[in-house]
Each structure stands twice: as structure tokens, then as C-alpha cells.
């Protein structure tokens, strides 16, 4: 049984290396520790800080969690993250990823997350990419296993629209490449 989420939010953390000196907050459920004094949890909250990049994420996860490879839920919302760092793709058990309220400006970066085989929930609203034409369709077409996006269920109609969007946009790209 895994314990409560590990909460290192609202700390004015600029760099993930700064988390190594932080003591996680106490939530409603007690935090469980193993014999090495590491937390038995599959969830980590790093939201509402001022993190700009994810270098040091692996070290932070390893520092806190008894089984870092089992991290399933990561909240990085309300920071100042500008890119979807490839380090996220190393989190093979990740199922839920909150990135809303950041500074991600390139929609194609979402494609990196296709390497996460169990990712079923993502939030990206409140980033600059939200204003891109086809935002929802692009994300849903890129991440085929999504069940929830931006706190809203991915419906069969969403999936159908994403497939149509993908066909229209991938055909257009092929035509441009063929002309060159």
C-alpha cells in the first residue's frame, strides 16, 4: 500500500535541487517512511513554486521516494516551466501529470510524452499552447491513451475529432514535403 502524496508545494522553490533541503508538508493523511527513512508514496506535489526547468527532477524523486521508479502522479502546476523536458519520459509508471499554469509555448513538445505508456490524465491549460488552433485535438491525437485532459473527460467524440484533425494536418504536411 502506498502512502499519501508527498507535498513540496508553495515553497518558492526555483530549482529542483532546492527541494533536497525541504521537508514535505503534512497533509490530512500521515506520510509513511521505509527503513531508509524515504517516503512510501507514488505521488509528488511540486506545484505553486517558481520552477523554470526540470533538471534535477530525477535526483529529487530519488531523494524523497522509497521507490522512485513507481512515481505515478506528478503535479508541476503553477510554476514557470517553459518546456516539456525529456526527463519526464523516464518516469515509466507515470499516469497523471499536471502541467497547467506554466509557460509551455510549443505544442509539439507534447509529442515527447508519447513515450509514457500509462499516462491517462494530463493538464496543460493555462499555458501559451492553449491558444493554439487545434490544441485539444492535437494533444488527444498525440497521447492515444488519454482519458482526462484539463480536468475534462476525453469522450469518443473528442477522440473522433482528434483523428480527423490528425488526418487533415498530417496530409497537409506530406503534401508540403512532396512539393519540396
N, CA and C of each residue as an Amber inpcrd file, in Angstrom:
protein
   540
   0.8480000  -1.1870000   0.0000000   0.0000000   0.0000000   0.0000000
   0.8900000   1.2440000   0.0000000   0.5600000   2.1690000  -0.8550000
   1.3210000   3.4060000  -0.9420000   0.6720000   4.4890000  -0.1060000
   1.4940000   5.3480000   0.4320000   1.0310000   6.3900000   1.3340000
   0.4920000   7.6110000   0.6250000   0.2870000   8.6230000   1.4190000
  -0.2580000   9.9040000   0.9680000   0.7060000  10.5910000   0.0080000
   0.1980000  11.5320000  -0.7900000   1.0780000  12.2980000  -1.6780000
   2.1200000  13.0800000  -0.8850000   3.2930000  13.1410000  -1.4410000
   4.3890000  13.9090000  -0.8620000   4.2250000  15.3500000  -1.3340000
   4.1310000  16.2860000  -0.4260000   3.7880000  17.6650000  -0.7850000
   4.9480000  18.6210000  -0.5260000   5.5240000  19.1260000  -1.6160000
   6.5910000  20.1260000  -1.5470000   6.1270000  21.3350000  -2.3790000
   4.8930000  21.7230000  -2.1610000   4.3240000  22.8450000  -2.9060000
   4.3510000  24.1200000  -2.0610000   4.1610000  25.2520000  -2.7400000
   4.1240000  26.5690000  -2.0720000   5.3810000  26.8400000  -1.2500000
   6.5590000  26.6140000  -1.8510000   7.8160000  26.8020000  -1.1260000
   8.7480000  27.8210000  -1.7760000   8.3220000  28.4560000  -2.8460000
   9.1630000  29.3960000  -3.5900000  10.4280000  28.7150000  -4.1200000
  10.3160000  27.4530000  -4.4640000  11.4380000  26.6890000  -4.9990000
  11.7010000  27.1240000  -6.4330000  12.9450000  27.5080000  -6.7170000
  13.3400000  27.9220000  -8.0660000  13.9320000  26.7590000  -8.8430000
  14.6730000  25.9290000  -8.1590000  15.3870000  24.8230000  -8.7780000
  15.0300000  23.5400000  -8.0320000  14.9240000  22.4480000  -8.7590000
  14.5870000  21.1900000  -8.1060000  15.6550000  20.7360000  -7.1220000
  16.8720000  21.2110000  -7.2850000  17.9050000  20.8850000  -6.2940000
  17.5800000  21.5140000  -4.9420000  16.7910000  22.5940000  -4.9460000
  16.3690000  23.2300000  -3.6940000  15.4270000  22.3380000  -2.8770000
  14.7830000  21.3810000  -3.5290000  13.8490000  20.5100000  -2.8100000
  14.5720000  19.5940000  -1.8240000  15.8510000  19.3400000  -2.0760000
  16.6020000  18.3970000  -1.2500000  16.7430000  18.8510000   0.1990000
  16.5530000  20.1350000   0.4430000  16.6360000  20.6560000   1.8110000
  15.2570000  20.8950000   2.4220000  14.2280000  20.5940000   1.6780000
  12.8540000  20.8330000   2.1430000  12.2970000  19.6060000   2.8630000
  11.4590000  19.8660000   3.8090000  10.7100000  18.8020000   4.4940000
   9.2890000  18.8550000   3.9360000   8.7800000  17.7430000   3.4320000
   7.4240000  17.7430000   2.8700000   6.3760000  18.1760000   3.8900000
   5.3590000  18.8410000   3.3730000   4.2690000  19.2930000   4.2370000
   3.4410000  18.1330000   4.7570000   2.7820000  18.3760000   5.8510000
   1.9110000  17.3510000   6.4400000   0.5010000  17.5610000   5.9150000
  -0.0170000  16.5310000   5.2890000  -1.3760000  16.5860000   4.7620000
  -2.3520000  15.9840000   5.7400000  -3.5160000  15.6480000   5.2530000
  -4.5380000  15.0570000   6.1040000  -4.1870000  13.6200000   6.4810000
  -3.4900000  12.9380000   5.5720000  -3.0560000  11.5710000   5.8660000
  -1.5830000  11.5980000   6.2510000  -1.1860000  10.7730000   7.2060000
   0.2290000  10.7600000   7.6130000   1.1230000  10.1990000   6.5120000
   2.3440000  10.7230000   6.4450000   3.3250000  10.2430000   5.4830000
   4.0070000   9.0040000   6.0520000   4.1080000   7.9720000   5.2380000
   4.7590000   6.7380000   5.6610000   6.1990000   6.7390000   5.1770000
   7.0890000   6.2000000   6.0010000   8.5030000   6.0820000   5.6420000
   8.9320000   4.6200000   5.7340000   9.9510000   4.2900000   4.9400000
  10.5020000   2.9380000   4.9970000  11.7050000   2.9050000   5.9400000
  12.4010000   1.7890000   5.9790000  13.5550000   1.6280000   6.8790000
  14.7190000   2.5520000   6.5280000  14.7510000   3.0760000   5.2760000
  15.7950000   4.0290000   4.8730000  15.3630000   5.4750000   5.1030000
  14.2010000   5.6470000   5.7450000  13.6430000   6.9600000   6.0360000
  13.1610000   7.6890000   4.7800000  12.8910000   6.9270000   3.7130000
  12.3360000   7.5110000   2.4890000  10.8280000   7.3060000   2.5030000
  10.1470000   8.1700000   1.7870000   8.6890000   8.1470000   1.8020000
   8.1320000   7.0580000   0.8920000   7.0960000   6.3940000   1.4050000
   6.4060000   5.3510000   0.6530000   5.1900000   6.0200000   0.0200000
   5.3910000   6.4930000  -1.2000000   4.3410000   7.2160000  -1.9180000
   4.5800000   7.0590000  -3.4100000   3.5240000   7.2290000  -4.1730000
   3.6410000   7.2120000  -5.6350000   3.2390000   8.5720000  -6.2120000
   3.0850000   9.5680000  -5.3440000   2.6030000  10.8870000  -5.7540000
   3.4970000  11.9780000  -5.2040000   3.7660000  12.9760000  -6.0490000
   4.6260000  14.0850000  -5.6450000   4.0360000  15.4080000  -6.1220000
   3.8690000  16.3230000  -5.1880000   3.3660000  17.6660000  -5.4950000
   4.5250000  18.6570000  -5.4300000   4.7850000  19.2910000  -6.5500000
   5.7900000  20.3590000  -6.6280000   5.1390000  21.6260000  -7.1800000
   3.8450000  21.7310000  -7.0440000   3.0770000  22.8320000  -7.6130000
   3.2500000  24.1380000  -6.8380000   2.8950000  25.2170000  -7.4990000
   2.9110000  26.5470000  -6.9000000   4.2740000  26.9280000  -6.3330000
   5.2860000  26.7230000  -7.1470000   6.6370000  27.1720000  -6.8470000
   7.0590000  28.0830000  -7.9970000   8.3400000  28.2820000  -8.1950000
   8.8110000  29.1000000  -9.3210000   9.8680000  28.3310000 -10.1140000
   9.5970000  27.0470000 -10.2890000  10.4890000  26.1550000 -11.0240000
  10.4440000  26.5220000 -12.5030000  11.6130000  26.6660000 -13.1140000
  11.6790000  27.0380000 -14.5310000  12.0780000  25.8700000 -15.4300000
  12.8230000  24.9060000 -14.8910000  13.1880000  23.7370000 -15.7010000
  13.2430000  22.5120000 -14.7930000  13.3020000  21.3570000 -15.4110000
  13.1970000  20.1110000 -14.6610000  14.5250000  19.4040000 -14.4450000
  15.6280000  20.1080000 -14.6640000  16.9080000  19.4800000 -14.3420000
  16.9350000  19.2460000 -12.8340000  17.3450000  18.0750000 -12.4520000
  17.3520000  17.7000000 -11.0440000  16.1040000  16.9670000 -10.6000000
  15.1720000  16.7270000 -11.5230000  13.9390000  16.0210000 -11.1480000
  14.2460000  14.6080000 -10.6560000  15.0920000  13.9110000 -11.3920000
  15.4340000  12.5410000 -11.0080000  16.0540000  12.5050000  -9.6050000
  16.9540000  13.4270000  -9.3230000  17.6000000  13.4800000  -8.0040000
  16.5700000  13.7640000  -6.9060000  15.6300000  14.6510000  -7.1760000
  14.6110000  14.9890000  -6.1760000  13.7130000  13.7830000  -5.8930000
  13.2880000  13.1100000  -6.9450000  12.4210000  11.9430000  -6.7800000
  13.1560000  10.8460000  -6.0050000  14.4060000  10.6160000  -6.3760000
  15.2160000   9.5910000  -5.7130000  15.4780000   9.9510000  -4.2480000
  15.6610000  11.2390000  -3.9880000  15.9040000  11.7030000  -2.6180000
  14.7110000  11.4120000  -1.7020000  13.5090000  11.6470000  -2.2030000
  12.3170000  11.5460000  -1.3760000  11.6860000  10.1570000  -1.3380000
  11.5830000   9.5050000  -2.4870000  10.7380000   8.3160000  -2.5970000
  11.4890000   7.0040000  -2.3870000  10.8430000   6.0970000  -1.6770000
  11.4040000   4.7690000  -1.4320000  11.5220000   4.0020000  -2.7490000
  10.5550000   4.1840000  -3.6320000  10.5560000   3.5260000  -4.9380000
  10.3400000   4.5810000  -6.0260000  11.3840000   5.3290000  -6.3710000
  11.2190000   6.4260000  -7.3230000  10.7130000   5.9730000  -8.6970000
  11.0310000   4.7610000  -9.0930000  10.5960000   4.2600000 -10.3900000
   9.0830000   4.0020000 -10.4150000   8.4290000   4.0420000  -9.2580000
   6.9860000   3.8080000  -9.1660000   6.1570000   5.0960000  -9.1450000
   6.8000000   6.2350000  -9.3430000   6.0590000   7.5020000  -9.3350000
   4.9560000   7.4560000 -10.3900000   3.7260000   7.6790000  -9.9510000
   2.5740000   7.5710000 -10.8480000   1.8370000   8.9020000 -11.0300000
   2.0390000   9.8430000 -10.1190000   1.2780000  11.0920000 -10.1390000
   2.2210000  12.2370000  -9.8020000   2.3390000  13.1890000 -10.7150000
   3.2680000  14.3070000 -10.5400000   2.5510000  15.6180000 -10.8380000
   2.5670000  16.5170000  -9.8680000   1.9310000  17.8240000 -10.0160000
   3.0090000  18.9000000 -10.0980000   3.1640000  19.4530000 -11.2880000
   4.1120000  20.5450000 -11.5330000   3.3600000  21.8210000 -11.9280000
   2.0910000  21.8860000 -11.5960000   1.2670000  23.0250000 -11.9960000
   1.7100000  24.3160000 -11.3050000   1.3790000  25.4250000 -11.9350000
   1.6490000  26.7660000 -11.4140000   3.1090000  26.9790000 -11.0330000
   3.9590000  26.7300000 -12.0040000   5.3740000  27.0560000 -11.9110000
   5.6800000  27.9580000 -13.1040000   6.8990000  27.9740000 -13.5730000
   7.2560000  28.7650000 -14.7530000   8.0190000  27.8920000 -15.7470000
   7.5480000  26.6650000 -15.9070000   8.1860000  25.6890000 -16.7820000
   7.8500000  26.0390000 -18.2280000   8.8800000  26.1870000 -19.0560000
   8.6810000  26.5920000 -20.4430000   8.7430000  25.4520000 -21.4480000
   9.2400000  24.2940000 -21.0280000   9.4050000  23.1670000 -21.9460000
   9.0360000  21.8540000 -21.2710000   8.5550000  20.9180000 -22.0550000
   8.3110000  19.5720000 -21.5520000   9.6280000  18.8270000 -21.6790000
  10.3060000  18.7420000 -20.5700000  11.6470000  18.1650000 -20.5280000
  11.6010000  16.6600000 -20.7670000  12.5380000  16.1180000 -21.5570000
  12.5850000  14.6670000 -21.7980000  12.7320000  13.8450000 -20.5180000
  13.1760000  14.4500000 -19.4120000  13.2960000  13.7160000 -18.1540000
  11.9410000  13.1450000 -17.7200000  10.8600000  13.7900000 -18.1090000
   9.5290000  13.2850000 -17.7690000   9.2760000  11.9280000 -18.4150000
   9.8570000  11.7020000 -19.5770000   9.6550000  10.4480000 -20.3080000
  10.3640000   9.2720000 -19.6550000  11.2290000   9.5460000 -18.7010000
  11.9080000   8.4880000 -17.9620000  11.0400000   7.9540000 -16.8240000
   9.9190000   8.5930000 -16.5780000   9.0190000   8.1920000 -15.4970000
   8.0100000   7.1870000 -16.0580000   8.4690000   5.9820000 -16.2740000
   7.7120000   4.9550000 -16.9940000   6.3860000   4.5510000 -16.3890000
   6.1670000   4.7870000 -15.1040000   4.9100000   4.4250000 -14.4540000
   3.9570000   5.6170000 -14.3070000   4.3500000   6.7730000 -14.8380000
   3.5530000   7.9900000 -14.6800000   2.1900000   7.8300000 -15.3390000
   1.1590000   8.1160000 -14.5630000  -0.2140000   8.0170000 -15.0460000
  -0.9150000   9.3730000 -15.0870000  -0.5370000  10.2540000 -14.1680000
  -1.1760000  11.5690000 -14.0530000  -0.0860000  12.6260000 -14.0220000
  -0.2230000  13.6330000 -14.8940000   0.7640000  14.7050000 -14.9830000
   0.0390000  16.0430000 -15.0730000   0.2540000  16.8820000 -14.0760000
  -0.3350000  18.2200000 -14.0620000   0.7390000  19.2320000 -14.4440000
   0.5170000  19.9060000 -15.5530000   1.4230000  20.9580000 -16.0310000
   0.6840000  22.2720000 -16.2710000  -0.5410000  22.3920000 -15.8030000
  -1.3090000  23.6110000 -16.0470000  -0.7010000  24.8060000 -15.3250000
  -0.9440000  25.9820000 -15.9030000  -0.4610000  27.2110000 -15.2890000
   1.0430000  27.3980000 -15.3730000   1.6530000  26.9570000 -16.4680000
   3.0830000  27.1350000 -16.6830000   3.3040000  28.0290000 -17.9020000
   4.4470000  27.9160000 -18.5370000   4.7910000  28.7890000 -19.6730000
   5.1430000  27.9960000 -20.9300000   4.5440000  26.8440000 -21.0920000
   4.8380000  25.9970000 -22.2610000   4.2530000  26.6600000 -23.4910000
   5.1130000  26.8960000 -24.4950000   4.6660000  27.6680000 -25.6500000
   4.7260000  26.8930000 -26.9730000   5.2670000  25.6890000 -26.9670000
   5.3790000  24.9270000 -28.2120000   4.5650000  23.6390000 -28.0920000
   3.4660000  23.5780000 -28.8100000   2.5440000  22.4540000 -28.7340000
   3.1910000  21.1320000 -29.1510000   4.1690000  21.1810000 -30.0390000
   4.8130000  19.9460000 -30.4910000   5.5720000  19.2410000 -29.3680000
   5.8810000  19.9510000 -28.2920000   6.5920000  19.3330000 -27.1820000
   5.7510000  18.2620000 -26.4840000   4.4510000  18.3450000 -26.6170000
   3.5630000  17.3420000 -26.0320000   3.8620000  15.9630000 -26.6320000
   4.3300000  15.9360000 -27.8780000   4.6380000  14.6710000 -28.5480000
   5.6670000  13.8400000 -27.7820000   6.5110000  14.4850000 -27.0110000
   7.5220000  13.7590000 -26.2320000   6.8780000  12.7930000 -25.2420000
   5.7050000  13.1330000 -24.7710000   5.0480000  12.3510000 -23.7250000
   4.4640000  11.0390000 -24.2420000   4.5070000  10.8220000 -25.5370000
   4.0030000   9.5730000 -26.1030000   4.7830000   8.3720000 -25.5720000
   5.9730000   8.6040000 -25.0530000   6.8150000   7.5290000 -24.5010000
   6.3160000   7.0350000 -23.1400000   5.3320000   7.6960000 -22.5790000
   4.7970000   7.2900000 -21.2710000   3.6150000   6.3380000 -21.4960000
   3.8340000   5.0350000 -21.3280000   2.8270000   4.0460000 -21.7190000
   1.5450000   4.0560000 -20.8900000   1.5760000   4.5880000 -19.6720000
   0.4010000   4.5420000 -18.8060000  -0.2500000   5.9060000 -18.5790000
   0.2750000   6.9450000 -19.2180000  -0.2570000   8.2990000 -18.9990000
  -1.7090000   8.3650000 -19.4700000  -2.6180000   8.6360000 -18.5420000
  -4.0340000   8.7230000 -18.9010000  -4.6720000  10.0550000 -18.5250000
  -3.9520000  10.8740000 -17.7520000  -4.5050000  12.1620000 -17.3300000
  -3.4200000  13.2230000 -17.4440000  -3.7750000  14.3320000 -18.0920000
  -2.8250000  15.4400000 -18.2330000  -3.5840000  16.7560000 -18.1430000
  -2.9180000  17.7660000 -17.6020000  -3.4620000  19.1240000 -17.6370000
  -2.4120000  20.0330000 -18.2700000  -2.8480000  20.8360000 -19.2080000
  -1.9560000  21.7710000 -19.8970000  -2.5890000  23.1580000 -20.0350000
  -3.8300000  23.3100000 -19.5960000  -4.4880000  24.6100000 -19.7310000
  -3.7060000  25.6590000 -18.9300000  -3.8640000  26.9010000 -19.3230000
  -3.1340000  27.9620000 -18.6420000  -1.6990000  28.1080000 -19.1210000
  -1.3390000  27.3980000 -20.1840000  -0.0520000  27.5720000 -20.8580000
  -0.3240000  28.3020000 -22.1700000   0.6970000  28.8550000 -22.7520000
   0.5240000  29.5700000 -24.0220000  -0.0140000  28.6690000 -25.1280000
   0.2870000  27.3740000 -25.0620000  -0.1660000  26.4440000 -26.0990000
  -1.6790000  26.3070000 -26.1460000  -2.3450000  26.6700000 -25.0780000
  -3.8000000  26.5540000 -25.0350000  -4.4620000  27.4020000 -26.1220000
  -3.8090000  28.4630000 -26.5310000  -4.3590000  29.3410000 -27.5640000
  -4.1100000  28.8460000 -28.9870000  -3.3160000  27.8000000 -29.1470000
  -3.0270000  27.2730000 -30.4840000  -4.2660000  26.6230000 -31.0940000
  -4.4270000  26.8300000 -32.3810000  -5.5390000  26.2130000 -33.1020000
  -5.3840000  24.6930000 -33.0370000  -6.4510000  24.0210000 -32.6970000
  -6.4250000  22.5740000 -32.6170000  -5.7610000  22.0300000 -31.3640000
  -5.6180000  22.8720000 -30.3510000  -4.9230000  22.4890000 -29.1030000
  -5.4140000  21.1540000 -28.5450000  -6.6780000  21.0450000 -28.2510000
  -7.2120000  19.8200000 -27.6380000  -7.0680000  18.6250000 -28.5750000
  -7.4020000  18.8240000 -29.8340000  -7.2900000  17.7240000 -30.8060000
  -5.8450000  17.2560000 -30.9490000  -4.9350000  18.1880000 -30.9840000
  -3.5170000  17.8300000 -31.1300000  -3.0300000  16.9970000 -29.9520000
  -3.3780000  17.4010000 -28.7440000  -2.9380000  16.6750000 -27.5610000
  -3.5700000  15.2820000 -27.5300000  -4.8510000  15.2080000 -27.7990000
  -5.5430000  13.9140000 -27.7750000  -5.0140000  12.9900000 -28.8690000
  -4.7230000  13.5270000 -30.0380000  -4.2010000  12.6730000 -31.1170000
  -2.7700000  12.2120000 -30.8050000  -2.0060000  13.0190000 -30.0920000
  -0.6350000  12.6450000 -29.7340000  -0.6000000  11.5980000 -28.6280000
  -1.4870000  11.7230000 -27.6790000  -1.4820000  10.8540000 -26.4960000
  -2.7210000   9.9550000 -26.5310000  -2.5890000   8.8560000 -27.2130000
  -3.7180000   7.9790000 -27.5400000  -4.4180000   7.3630000 -26.3270000
  -3.7530000   7.2710000 -25.1960000  -4.3530000   6.6130000 -24.0330000
  -5.0030000   7.5860000 -23.0480000  -5.0610000   8.8570000 -23.4180000
  -5.6490000   9.8450000 -22.5070000  -7.1170000   9.5370000 -22.2240000
  -7.4710000   9.6500000 -20.9520000  -8.8600000   9.5280000 -20.5230000
  -9.3770000  10.8700000 -20.0180000  -8.4210000  11.7030000 -19.5090000
  -8.7750000  13.0280000 -18.9960000  -7.7630000  14.0410000 -19.4920000
  -8.2680000  15.1990000 -19.9170000  -7.3940000  16.2940000 -20.3210000
  -7.9670000  17.5830000 -19.7570000  -7.1490000  18.3200000 -19.0730000
  -7.5720000  19.5880000 -18.4680000  -8.8260000  19.4190000 -17.6090000
  -8.8240000  18.3760000 -16.8010000  -9.9100000  18.0580000 -15.8710000
 -11.2410000  17.7800000 -16.5660000 -11.1690000  17.3590000 -17.8130000
 -12.3660000  17.0350000 -18.5810000 -12.1550000  15.6810000 -19.2450000
 -13.1670000  14.8420000 -19.2170000 -13.0550000  13.5090000 -19.8160000
 -12.8130000  13.6170000 -21.3180000 -12.0110000  12.7050000 -21.8260000
 -11.8180000  12.5820000 -23.2700000 -12.9160000  11.6410000 -23.7550000
 -13.8530000  12.1870000 -24.4930000 -15.0120000  11.4360000 -24.9450000
 -14.7330000  10.7550000 -26.2890000 -15.5720000   9.8040000 -26.6640000
 -15.4310000   9.2180000 -28.0050000 -15.5070000  10.2820000 -29.1080000
 -16.3320000  11.3120000 -28.9000000 -16.4190000  12.4030000 -29.8710000
 -15.1000000  13.1740000 -29.9350000 -14.4750000  13.4340000 -28.7960000
 -13.1580000  14.0880000 -28.7620000 -12.1490000  13.2620000 -29.5470000
 -12.1570000  11.9660000 -29.3140000 -11.2210000  11.0670000 -29.9780000
 -11.4530000  11.0800000 -31.4920000 -12.7180000  11.0790000 -31.8920000
 -13.0710000  11.1260000 -33.3150000 -12.6110000  12.4390000 -33.9540000
 -12.8490000  13.5440000 -33.2720000 -12.4210000  14.8500000 -33.7840000
 -10.8970000  14.9260000 -33.8650000 -10.2110000  14.3450000 -32.8880000
  -8.7450000  14.3360000 -32.8890000  -8.2170000  13.5260000 -34.0660000
  -8.8720000  12.4110000 -34.3800000  -8.4580000  11.6000000 -35.5360000
  -8.6440000  12.3690000 -36.8360000  -9.7530000  13.0680000 -36.9600000
  -9.9970000  13.8840000 -38.1540000  -8.9560000  14.9890000 -38.2410000
  -8.7270000  15.6590000 -37.1200000  -7.7170000  16.7220000 -37.0860000
  -6.3610000  16.1850000 -37.5180000  -5.9710000  15.0260000 -36.9830000
  -4.6820000  14.4250000 -37.3060000  -4.5880000  14.1030000 -38.7980000
  -5.6290000  13.5090000 -39.3560000  -5.6180000  13.1640000 -40.7860000
  -5.4790000  14.4060000 -41.6550000  -6.2000000  15.4340000 -41.3350000
  -6.1240000  16.6790000 -42.1190000  -4.7440000  17.3170000 -42.0170000
  -4.1900000  17.3420000 -40.8260000  -2.9070000  18.0050000 -40.6310000
  -1.7250000  17.1720000 -41.0930000  -1.7920000  15.8760000 -40.9550000
  -0.6720000  15.0520000 -41.4200000  -0.6680000  14.9750000 -42.9390000
  -1.8300000  15.0080000 -43.5900000  -1.8890000  15.0130000 -45.0580000
  -1.3060000  16.3080000 -45.5980000  -1.6220000  17.4080000 -44.9420000
  -1.0900000  18.7040000 -45.3790000   0.4150000  18.7600000 -45.2740000
   0.9720000  18.1790000 -44.2460000   2.4250000  18.1720000 -44.0720000
   3.0870000  17.3210000 -45.1430000   2.4380000  16.1800000 -45.4830000
   3.0160000  15.3140000 -46.5160000   3.0240000  16.0240000 -47.8670000
   1.9530000  16.7570000 -48.1680000   1.8830000  17.4680000 -49.4520000
   2.9850000  18.5120000 -49.5480000   3.2180000  19.2320000 -48.4520000
   4.2680000  20.2460000 -48.4430000   5.6250000  19.5810000 -48.6520000
   5.8620000  18.4570000 -47.9990000   7.1450000  17.7580000 -48.1500000
   7.3000000  17.2440000 -49.5740000   6.2160000  16.7540000 -50.1790000
   6.2770000  16.2360000 -51.5370000   6.6140000  17.3170000 -52.5500000
   6.1210000  18.5440000 -52.3040000   6.3800000  19.6610000 -53.2230000
   7.8450000  20.0630000 -53.1760000   8.4630000  19.9920000 -52.0060000
   9.8610000  20.4030000 -51.8530000  10.7270000  19.4270000 -52.4730000
